[in-house]
Amino acid sequence: MLREIRTAIIVLALLALITGLAYPLAMTAIAGAIFPKQAAGSLIERDGKVVGSTLIGQEFQDDKYFHGRPSATTAPDPADSTKTVPAPYNAANSGGSNLGPTSKALNDRVKEDVDKLKAENPSAAVPIDLVTTSASGLDPDISPEGALFQVPRVARVRNMPEDRVRALVTENTKGRVAGLLGEPRVNVLALNLALDAASK
Amino acid sequence: MTAIGWIHIILYCAIIAALAKPLGWYMTRVFNGERTFLSPILRPVEAGIYWIGGVDDRREQHWLTYTVAMLLFHVGGALIIYALMRLQAVLPFNPAGQSAVAEDLSFNTAISFITNTNWQNYGGESTLSYLVQMLGLTHQNFLSAATGIALAVALIRGFSRSSMRTIGNFWVDVTRCTLYVLMPICVVYTLFLVWQGIPQTLGAYVDATTLEGAKQTIAVGPVASQVAIKILGTNGGGFFNANAAHPFENPTALSNFVQMISIFALGAALTNVFGRMVGNQKQGWAILGVMGVLFIAGVAVTYWAEANGTTALHALGLTGGNMEGKEVRFGIVASSLFAVITTSASCGAVNAMHDSFTALGGMIPLINIQLGEIIVGGVGAGLYGMLIFVVISIFVAGLMVGRTPEYVGKKIEAREVKMAMLAILVLPLMYLGWTAVAVVYPPAVASMANAGPHGFTEVLYAYTSQTGNNGSAFAGLTGNTFFYNLTGAVAMFVGRFFMIVPAMAMAGSLAGKKSIPPSAGTLPTTGGLFVGLVVGVVLIIGGLTFFPALALGPIVEQLASNAGTLF
C-alpha cells in the first residue's frame, strides 16, 4: 500500500508537470511564434490604439453605427459586491440570459425590442437575432438580414446614400464555411470600422 | 429545418464512423503495449516516468489493486486543484490579480475536475488565475480523460481474457494514454485552434477603447491548450464562463465542427478497440450502431424543436427558430447538434445556452444524460456505461429463452448482473434524490432563475448533469451556493465512482472466467436483432426511471408553451 501511494504521488506529479506546465507553456511559445495575432486575441488597432478584438462584440448605441445583438452580460454592482448589474458586452464576464421559453421576463424584453425596431423600420420584418441575446453575450456577428434592416437608419444619420451603405454590408457579409457549416453573418465591428473609413 | 442543416448532420455522422477504425487500430496498439510511430520520441519519457515512480510496466494488477491505484490517483488530483485554488492569490501566473477561491467552491471544482464532470460553478475568467487553469484544470482534463479510457480498456480486457487474475496495470494505461493518445492530438489541435482565433498567451487582460469611447476589458489567457483537451477528453469545463459559446473558445463554424468531431472521436473509436480486443470488430460496430440509432433520434427532435421556435416568438411575428442564447455564427443547426453531442458524450461543453432552448429541445440533452451518457459517452465512461446496459440486455434475452446468457464468449452470471444493476440504480438515486431535496429546501429553491416548470427543470438538470459527470447546465440556476456546491460534489463523486467500482469488479470476475466458443443456442451479438434489443432495454429502463420527473418539467412546459402560457 505504501508503495502504491509513493507511486501515485510521483506519477501524478510528473504527469501534472508535463500536462499542466510543459504542454501549455510550450504551446504558448509555439503558437505565439506561428500565429502571433490570433494568440494575442485578434486585436484591432486604429491610430495606434486598441479598439477591440475581431472576435469579441462590443456595444453600439449611437444611431450612426450598426448595432449588435442584445447582450445579457453583467458586472459586480459597485455599490454591493454580492449583486450584479447589467453590463452589456462585458468581455471579462461572459454569459447568456438563461431565460427559458416560457419566461415572462424574456417575452417582455423581446416585445419591447420588437416594438422599438418596428418603429425604426416599419417596412421590413424584424430579424430574430436583433431581439435575442447571444449565448456568450459577446457575439461579434449579426445576420445579413439584421444588418440590412439597419441600413436606412445608418444612411440617414450619416447622410450617405443607402446603396453605398448597403454595398458596405454586402462587402462585409461572410458566407457559410465551405458553403455548408455555420450561418451567413456580418461582423459588426468590422462593418462599423469600414463605415467610419468610408465617411471620412 | 433545412437541407443544408441535414447535410451538415449526416456529414458529421459519416466522419465519426470513418474515424472509428483508424483511431481504434492505433489505440489498440497503444494499450497492448506495442510500438507506434511516436515511440522513438515518447518511449524515453514513458520509461523515465516508470523508473522514477517505481512502476514495473510488465507487471499487471488484480482488479482491486487497479481500482485502488485509480482512487489514490484521484485523491491526489483533487488535493492539487483544491490547494491551487485556495492559494492562487500568492502564486505566479495571476496577471488579473484573482483572489483566493472560497472553500466550498474550491471543493466543488476539485471534485468536478477529477470526476471528468467539469461543472462550472466557477466563472472562469472572473475567478481563476492562469496557473489554476493550466496546472489545475488543464492537467486534470488530461488525467481524468486518461483514467476513463484506462478503465474502459480494463473492462474490455475482462471480456477478452480467459481465466486470468489480472486486468492490466493502471499506471501504464494512464501514462500511455496521456502520452501516446491525448498529448500528440492536443499539440496539433491547439495549433489549429489558435489559427482559427483562440488566444494562447500569458499576457494580462487587454483594455480596449471601443469605437464609441467606452472601456472594454477583454479577458484572454492560455485558452487554446485547455480547449483542445477539454473537448478531446470530453471534459467540458470552460476557460470562460460562456464555455464553447465564447468567441475565444469557439471562434468559427469550422472550429465548431472540428470540436464536435473531437468530442465523439475517441469514444466512438473505443467501440472499435473493443471489437478488436474481443477478436471480432463486428461486436464493436454493433455497439456503435446502438449509439447511432439513439443519437440520430435525439438530434432530429432537438433540431426540429429549435428550428420551430415557440408560440410566444411567433405571436410577436418572429421567424427563424429560437435564437435566444445562441450565436449567429453557429445558428440553429450547429447549436442543436452540439447540444445533443455534448450530452450524449459526457462532455458538457456548450456552444449555446441549454437553459434557453425550447422545452422539448432542452429535454433531449437531459434525457441523454439520464440514460447514462452511453451514446458514445465520455471517453471510456461511455463504453463501460454501454457495456453495463449490454449485460442487462443479454440477461433479459437469456431470461426470455431460458438459457444462461453469454456475451463475446463469457457467461453472464449473477455477479455481473448484480454489479450492472448497482451501477444503473445508483445514478437515478442521486439525481432524483437530490432534486427532491432541493425543491423542498427554500434556499435551494431561491436559486432558480426561471419560474414555473422551467425552474424545476433547472434543478433536475443540475443534479442529472453532475451525477452523469456531464457538466453542462441550465445555467440560470445559481449553483455557487453552499448547498449546491456540497450536494453537487456528492452527486458527482457517487456518480463517477459507484459506476467505476462495479464496472471494475465486473472486469475482474469476467477476466477470471473461461472463454466458451459460441454454440447454436448463442444469441448473435453483431446483428440488427441485438441492436434493437439493446436500444429497447435502454429506453425501457431509462423511461421507467425518469419519465415521471420529465413530466413535471419539460413535458408540462412544452404544453404550456404551445398554449402561450408564460410564467
Interface residues (C-beta under 8 A of the other chain):
Chain A: R3 E4 I5 R6 T7 A8 I9 I10 V11 L12 L14 L15 A16 I18 T19 G20 L21 Y23 P24 L25 M27 T28 I30 A31 G32 I34 F35 Q38 A39 A40 G41 S42 L43 K49 V50 V51 G52 S53 T54 L55 I56 G57 Q58 E59 F60 Q61 D62 Y65 R69 Y89 N90 A91 A92 N93 S94 G95 G96 S97 N98 L99 G100 P101 T102 S103 K104 L106 N107 V110 K111 V114 A125 V126 P127 I128 D129 V131 T132 T133 S134 A135 S136 G137 L138 D139 P140 D141 I142 S143 G146 R176 V177 L180 L181 G182 E183 R185 L189 N192 L193 D196
Chain B: I4 I7 H8 L11 V45 I49 I52 G53 G54 V55 T65 V68 A69 L72 F73 G76 G77 I80 G123 G124 E125 S126 M134 L135 G136 T138 H139 N141 F142 L143 W171 V174 T175 T178 L179 M183 C186 V187 T190 L191 V194 W195 Q196 G197 I198 P199 Q200 T201 L202 G203 Y205 V206 D207 A208 T209 T210 L211 E212 A214 Q216 T217 I218 A219 V220 P222 A224 S225 Q226 I229 F240 N241 A242 A245 H246 P247 F248 P251 T252 A253 L254 N256 F257 T310 A312 L313 L316 G317 L318 T319 G320 G321 N322 M323 E324 G325 K326 E327 V328 R329 F330 G331 A334 S335 V350 N351 A352 M353 D355 S356 F357 T358 A359 A449 N450 A451 G452 P453 H454 T457 F474 A475 G476 E557 A560 S561 T565 L566 F567
